[in-house]
Amino acid sequence: MDTQIAAKKSVNQQANQSRGIWADSFSRLLRQKSAIFGLIIVVTLICAALFAPYIAPYNPEKGILGDRLQAPSEGHWFGTDSQGRDILSRIIFGSRISIQIGIITVGISLVVGTFMGALSGYFGGVLDLLVMRFIDIMMAFPYILLAIAITAVLGPSLVNAMIAIGIVGIPIYARVVRGAVLSVKENEYVEAARAVGCSKSRIIWRHVLPNCIAPIIVQATLGIGTAILDSAGLSFLGLGARPPKSEWGLMLNQGKDSLQTAPWAVMFPGLAILLVVLGFNLLGDGLRDALDPKLKE
């Protein structure tokens, strides 16, 4: 009975300590003005994606040829494109595609990279050598060129572009997770789990990886902004989203021919990409500082 009571107290203490760590990190995050600015941008993006049908004043895929290349006005705040479509509406609906790109690409990189990094860092030896040399080979290729090559092989489409970006992002997550696992696996609680006979898979997924979550969260946040930027680049080159999708990179591609006569067709989609990538980068930097235990006040 005393042993059970002591075990329950230990579990409660660990839970309270975990909640205290996350509450403390959130408090430090809120004290960073740049991170708050980034958070506001990200929340605005999410709200625009969720309520796009209610916010957008026009159908983003249907235009009026008589209204083509109109300058910003009361009727069209951001002007219209070469097909008479409202640019503001297309940017708002493009936020949905941006979130989709961020979630899918980071999901691919995160799942595969975490699996490879965790196994490599925990077991070491020949497995670590093979995995890391494979990662080194992938990182030897320029990031965007490798994404272009994969997309060209799979065929130009938004889905294939997301798969390509997800694949080229795997080495980053594998290295981050491997480094975190190497620093965690020799801790006393991991040794205790080994001593009581826990399986290696249980130790990795229940004891090691949960204590590596902070750098993974930071890298995933930064990776979303990078994925959105890379997808826009592929769409601009004609390897990503296809017409008539309201993807920001595709909008840049369609507006480049009228840059001198209608600069707003390029300026506003470009600003949307700039703000969203900036928002995720600022938030990621803020999370990195907030989740670093060395920065506790």
N, C-alpha and C positions, 0 to 999 in steps of 0.2 A: 504493500500500500504506500509506504513512504517513497519507494522507488518511483511509482507511478506519479505521485504528487510532484516529486522533484523533476521528473521528465516533463510534466505539463508546465511547470514553472519555467523550465528551460526553453520550451517551445514558445511560450508567451513572451519571454524576454527577447528571444530572437525575432519574433514578429514585431514587437514594439520597437526594437532597434532598427529593423528594416524600414518600418514606417517612418521612424525618426530620420533616417538617412535620406529617404526620398523627400520628406517634408523640408529638410534642411537644404537639399539641392534645389528644390522648387523655389524656396525663399531666396537663395542666391541668384537664381535665374531672374527673378522679378526685380532684382536690384540693378540689373544691367540694361541700360537704356537701348543699346543697339539690339540686344536680344528681344526686347519688348517690341521694337520697331519691326524686326523680322517676324515675330509671332503675329503681329497685326496684319502684315502682308499675307502670311500663310492662311490665317483665319479668313481674311477677305477672299482669297482664292477659293477656299473651300465653300464659303457661303455663295459665291458667284456660281460655282459648279452645281451646288444643290438647288439653287433657286433660279437657274438660268432661264427656264421657260417663263417665269413671272417677271424677271428683271429686264430681259432683252426686249427692246421696243419693236423689233422686226424679225421676220424669219431669216435666219443666217444664211440659208442656202438658196433663197429666191431673191432675185433683184429685178429692178426695172431699168431697161436699157436707156430710157429717157433720163434717168437719174445718175448715169454712170459718171464717175470721177467728180462728184460734187464736193466742194470744199466743206469743212466743218461748219455747221449752221445749227439753228434751233431744231430743225427737223432731223438732222443727222449730226450728232455731236462730234463724231470722229470722221465725218465725211463718208463717201462711198467708194467702192473699188471699181475696177474696169468693167464689171458686169452689173453695176448699179446696186450692189448689196451693201447693207449698212455695216460699216466696219466695227462699230461698238458692239453690235449684236454678235458678230462673228468672234470678237475677242472674248466676250462673255461665255459663249458656248465653247470656245477653245479652251477655257479653263477646265472643262470636263475632260477633254483629251489630255491636258497636261497632268492632271491628277492620275488618270488612268496610266499614262506613261510612267510616272514616278512610282506608282505602286507595283506595276508589273515588272519593270526593269530592276528596281531595287529588290523585289521579291526573288527574282531569279538569281541575282548576284548574291543576295544574303543567304538564301537556303543552301546553294551549292558551295559558296565560299565558306560559310560557317561549318558545313560538314567536312570539307577538305581541311580547313585550318584546325578544327578540333581534333580530328584523327591524327593529323601530322604533329601537332604540338604535344598531344598526350602520349602517343606511342613512340615518337621519335625514331631513331635508327634508320633503317633502309626505307621505310615508308615515308618518313620525313624528308629524306634525301630525294626520293622520286617525286613527291608532291611539289616540293620547293623548286626543283629543276624544271618541272612542267610550268609552274607559275612564272619562273624566270623567262622561259621561252615566250610565254604569252606577253609578258611585260616588255620584251625586247622589241615588239612591234609598236609603232606609234598608235595610241589609243584610237583616234578617229579613223585612221587608215584601216585598222583591223575591223572596225565596225562597218566601214564602207565595203570592205572585201566580203564580209559575211552577208551583208544585205544584198550585195550584187549576186552572190551565189544563190541565196534563198529567193531572190526576186524582190523588186521594189513594192513595198506595202508598209503600212503602219505597224502591223503585227510583226512582220519580219524585222523591221527597224528596232522594235522593242526587244525582240529576242537577241538581236545582235548587240545592242547596248548592254543588255543583261549579261551576256556571255563575256564581253570585254571587261566588265566590272568585277568579275569573279576574283581575279588576283588580289585586288585591294582588300576585299573582305577576308579572303583566306589569310593574308599576311597579318591583318589586324587581329583576327581571332587566334591565330597561332601564337602571336606575341602575348596576348592576354592569357591564353591557356598555359604557356610556359611559366608565367609569373604566378599562376594560381595553383597549379597542380601539386606543388610541393608544400602547400600550407598544411597546418596541423589537422584541420577538419577533413581534408582529403585523405591524409594518412590514417585518420581514425576510421573513415569509411572503408578503406582497404582492410584495416585490421579486423573489422567486424564481418568481413566477408562479402561486401557489396560487389556486384559484378562491375566490370569495366564500363559497360554501356550506362549503367545506372550512375556511376561516379561521374562520367562525362556529362550526362544530361541533367542530373539532379544536383550535383555539387560543384562542378567546374564551370559549365557554361552560364548558369545563373549569376555567378560572380564575375562574369566577363561582359555583362549586359551593357554597362556604361559606354565603353568604346564602340560597341556595336550600334547603339542608339545614335551616337554622334555621327558615325560614318554613314549610317542610313539616311540621316537628315541631310547631311551634305551631299549624299549621292542622289537624292531626289532632284535637287537643283541642277546638278551636273547632267542627269539623265534628260531632263527637260531641254536643256541647252543642246545636248548632242542630238536629240531627236529633231529639234528645230533645224539643226545643221543638215541632217540627212534629208529632211523634207525640202529644205531649200535647194539641195542638189538633185532633187527628183527621185530620191530613194526611199522616202518615208511615206507620209500620208498622201492620198490621192484625192483629186477634186471629186466632189465639192466640199470635202470636210473642212471644218473651221479650225485648222491647225495653224499655229502662229508661224512656224517656219514655212509652211506652204503659202501663207498669206504674203510673206516676204518675197517668196519666189514669184508670185503672181503680180506683185506690186512693183518689182524692180524695173520693168519696162517703162513704167510711167513715173519714174522717180523725179524727173525734172519738172513734169507738168502737174503731178499730184503726189508730192512728198508725203502727205499724210497716210497714204496707202501703205507705206513702209514704216513710217515713224511710229505710229501707234502700236502695231504688232511688235516692233522692236523694243519699245518701252515696256510692253507687257512682259516680254521675255526677260528683260533687264531687271525689272522689279521683282518678279517671282524668284529668279535665281539669286538675286541679292537677299531676298527675304529668307530663303532656306539657308544660305551661307551664314547670315547673321545669327539665325536661330541655332544653327549647328555649332558655331563658335561659342555662343552663349551656353549651350548645353555642355560643351567640352569643359568650359571653365566651371560650370555649376556642379558637374559630376566628378570633378577632380578632387579627391579627398585631401590633397596637399594644399588646396586653397581654402580650407575651412578657416573661418575667422574665430 
